[in-house]
C-alpha cells in the first residue's frame, strides 16, 4: 500500500464543515488499468470509488474567549481578566464586546473598560478588563456579582442573536463572569493596647474605636468594667463609650488612674 496524506490548511477564519472530492485517475502500459479502457468506465477501476470525499472540520469558532470564569477580589483591591476572539472576523468587520455589571452592583464593584473592540489586526490579542471592589466601611458577607458580556459585529457569526444555541455558545467558558467580593471590614472594637502599666498616683491611657461602620442609625456602646476588688487599686474613666455613624473610627480615650 502507498500512503497519501491529506492535510487541512490551518487558517484563522471560522467556517462550516467543508467537503472536498479527490478524483483519482490511472494510466498504464497495461491497458486494463487505463481509465478509458475499463469496461463500465473509470468508476469500475477504483474500489470503493474513484472519488474520495474529504470532510474538513474547522478549528476556529466565532467566539469570545475569556481568560477566567470566576474572579476573586478584596475591597479596595482589583482583579483582572482578558478577552480575545477565537477567530478572525470577516474582512473589514469589527467585533464589539460590552461588559455589563448589574445596576445594583455599583456599590460593590467598578469595571473598566466596559467596551472592548477587536478587528482583523488585533482579534487574537488579549485585552484586559479590570474589576475593582469598592472599599466601603461596612462589614459585609461575601458578595457575588455577575458580569454579563454581549457581542455585536458586522460579521453576523459574532452577533449574539445569530449564534446557534444562543449567546452563551459564543462565549468561552461562559457569557457571565462571576466576581466574588470579599470584605476588608470586620464588625469589631479595636483597642490600642492590651497591657497598661501605671504607677500609683499617676495615670495611663488607651483608646477604643470601631473596626467598621455600624448599620445606618445604629450606635455601639462599649462598657469598661474593672473587677470590684480592684476599686481600691484603680479608677477608670469613662466606663462607657458610645460610637455612631459619624465617629465610629475616631479613637476615644480611656484613662486608668
C-alpha positions in Angstrom: 0.0 0.0 0.0 1.2 3.5 -0.9 0.1 6.2 1.6 -1.5 9.5 0.5 -1.6 12.2 3.2 -4.3 14.9 3.1 -3.5 18.0 5.3 -6.2 20.6 6.1 -4.9 24.1 5.8 -5.0 25.9 9.2 -6.4 29.4 8.7 -7.9 31.8 11.2 -11.4 32.0 9.6 -14.5 30.5 11.2 -16.1 28.2 8.6 -18.7 25.4 8.3 -17.6 21.9 7.5 -16.2 21.7 4.0 -16.5 18.6 1.8 -13.8 18.2 -0.9 -13.7 15.4 -3.5 -10.4 13.9 -4.5 -10.6 12.4 -8.0 -8.3 9.5 -9.0 -7.2 8.6 -12.5 -5.0 5.8 -13.7 -2.7 5.4 -16.7 -0.6 2.3 -17.6 1.1 0.3 -20.3 -1.3 -2.4 -19.2 -4.4 -1.2 -21.0 -6.7 -2.8 -18.4 -5.5 -0.2 -15.9 -6.2 2.8 -18.1 -9.4 4.6 -17.2 -10.7 4.9 -20.7 -10.2 1.2 -21.4 -12.1 -0.2 -18.4 -15.5 -1.6 -19.2 -18.1 0.3 -17.4 -16.0 3.5 -17.1 -13.4 4.7 -14.7 -15.5 4.1 -11.7 -15.2 0.4 -12.2 -11.4 0.6 -11.8 -11.4 2.2 -8.3 -12.6 0.4 -5.2 -14.6 1.5 -3.4 -14.9 4.6 -5.6 -12.9 6.9 -8.0 -13.6 9.8 -5.6 -12.5 10.1 -2.0 -14.7 12.5 0.0 -12.7 14.6 2.4 -14.6 16.5 5.2 -12.7 19.4 6.6 -13.7 20.5 10.1 -12.8 23.9 11.3 -10.7 24.6 14.4 -11.7 28.2 14.6 -15.0 29.3 16.1 -16.7 32.6 16.1 -16.4 33.1 19.8 -15.1 35.4 22.5 -12.6 33.7 24.8 -12.5 34.9 28.5 -9.4 34.0 30.5 -11.4 33.5 33.7 -14.9 32.5 34.5 -14.6 33.4 38.2 -12.8 36.4 39.8 -12.0 36.9 43.5 -11.3 40.5 44.7 -11.0 42.1 48.1 -12.5 45.5 48.9 -10.1 48.3 47.9 -8.2 46.0 45.5 -8.5 45.0 41.9 -8.5 41.8 39.8 -8.2 41.4 36.1 -9.2 39.0 33.3 -8.7 39.2 29.5 -10.8 38.9 26.4 -9.9 37.9 22.9 -11.6 36.5 19.8 -11.4 32.8 18.9 -11.2 33.5 15.1 -10.6 36.3 12.6 -13.7 38.3 11.9 -14.8 38.8 8.3 -12.7 41.3 6.2 -13.3 44.9 7.4 -15.6 43.8 10.3 -15.0 44.7 14.0 -16.4 42.9 17.0 -17.5 45.0 20.0 -17.8 43.3 23.3 -19.7 45.0 26.1 -19.3 44.1 29.8 -22.3 45.0 32.0 -22.4 44.6 35.8 -25.8 44.7 37.4 -27.1 48.1 38.4 -27.3 47.0 42.0 -23.6 46.1 42.0 -22.5 49.8 41.6 -21.8 49.9 45.3 -19.7 46.8 45.2 -17.5 47.0 42.1 -16.4 49.1 39.2 -15.4 47.7 35.8 -13.0 49.3 33.2 -13.3 49.3 30.3 -16.9 48.3 29.7 -16.4 48.1 26.0 -13.7 46.3 24.1 -13.3 46.4 20.3 -11.5 43.9 18.1 -10.7 44.0 14.4 -8.7 42.0 11.9 -5.4 43.2 13.3 -5.8 42.5 17.0 -8.5 39.9 17.1 -6.2 37.4 18.9 -4.5 39.9 21.2 -5.9 39.6 24.8 -7.5 42.8 26.1 -7.5 43.4 29.8 -10.6 44.2 31.9 -10.1 45.4 35.4 -12.6 44.8 38.2 -12.1 46.9 41.3 -14.0 46.3 44.6 -15.4 49.4 46.2 -13.8 50.0 49.6 -16.6 50.9 52.0 -16.6 50.9 55.8 -19.4 48.4 56.2 -18.9 44.9 57.5 -20.5 42.6 54.9 -20.7 38.9 53.9 -19.1 37.8 50.6 -20.9 39.3 47.7 -21.2 37.6 44.3 -21.7 39.8 41.2 -22.2 38.5 37.6 -20.7 40.5 34.7 -22.7 39.9 31.5 -20.9 40.0 28.1 -22.5 40.7 24.8 -21.1 40.9 21.3 -22.1 42.9 18.2 -20.4 42.8 14.8 -20.7 43.4 11.1 -19.7 39.7 10.9 -23.0 38.1 11.7 -21.3 35.0 13.2 -20.2 37.1 16.1 -23.6 38.6 16.9 -25.2 37.1 20.0 -28.6 36.6 18.3 -27.1 34.8 15.3 -25.3 32.1 17.3 -26.9 28.7 17.3 -27.8 27.8 20.8 -28.0 31.4 22.0 -25.4 33.9 23.1 -23.9 31.5 25.7 -22.5 29.5 22.8 -20.4 32.5 21.7 -18.5 32.9 24.9 -15.9 30.6 26.4 -16.0 29.5 29.2 -19.2 31.4 29.8 -21.1 34.6 28.9 -21.0 35.5 32.6 -18.0 36.2 34.8 -18.7 35.6 38.4 -17.0 38.1 40.7 -16.7 37.3 44.4 -16.2 40.4 46.6 -14.6 39.8 50.0 -14.9 42.4 52.7 -12.0 44.1 54.4 -14.1 45.4 57.2 -14.9 43.5 60.4 -17.5 44.2 63.0 -15.0 44.7 65.8 -13.9 47.0 68.6 -10.2 47.9 68.3 -8.2 48.6 71.5 -4.9 50.4 71.1 -3.3 48.5 73.9 -3.7 45.1 75.5 -1.5 45.9 78.5 -1.2 49.1 80.6 1.5 50.0 83.1 0.7 52.6 85.7 2.4 53.9 88.8 0.4 54.8 91.9 -0.6 58.4 91.8 -0.3 58.5 88.0 -2.4 57.6 85.0 -2.2 55.7 81.8 -4.5 55.7 78.7 -5.6 53.6 75.9 -8.1 54.2 73.1 -11.1 52.4 71.6 -12.6 52.7 68.1 -14.8 50.5 65.9 -13.4 48.5 63.0 -16.3 49.2 60.7 -19.2 51.5 60.2 -22.3 50.3 62.2 -25.6 49.9 60.3 -27.5 53.1 59.5 -28.9 54.7 62.6 -27.3 52.3 65.0 -24.9 53.1 67.9 -22.4 50.8 69.6 -22.0 51.1 73.3 -18.8 49.8 74.9 -18.6 49.4 78.6 -15.4 49.0 80.6 -15.8 47.1 83.9 -12.9 46.7 86.4 -13.2 44.0 88.9 -15.0 45.0 92.1 -11.9 44.0 94.2 -9.8 46.5 92.1 -11.7 49.5 93.3 -9.1 50.2 95.9 -6.4 49.9 93.2 -7.6 51.8 90.1 -10.3 54.1 88.8 -11.4 54.1 85.1 -13.0 57.0 83.2 -15.1 56.8 81.3 -16.6 53.4 81.8 -19.0 53.8 78.9 -18.1 54.9 75.3 -20.7 55.3 72.6 -20.0 55.3 68.8 -22.3 56.1 65.9 -22.0 56.5 62.2 -20.2 59.8 62.5 -17.4 58.9 64.9 -17.1 55.1 64.6 -13.5 55.3 63.5 -12.5 58.2 65.9 -10.4 56.8 68.8 -11.9 57.5 72.2 -9.6 57.7 75.2 -10.0 55.7 78.4 -7.9 56.8 81.4 -6.8 54.4 84.1 -5.6 56.1 87.3 
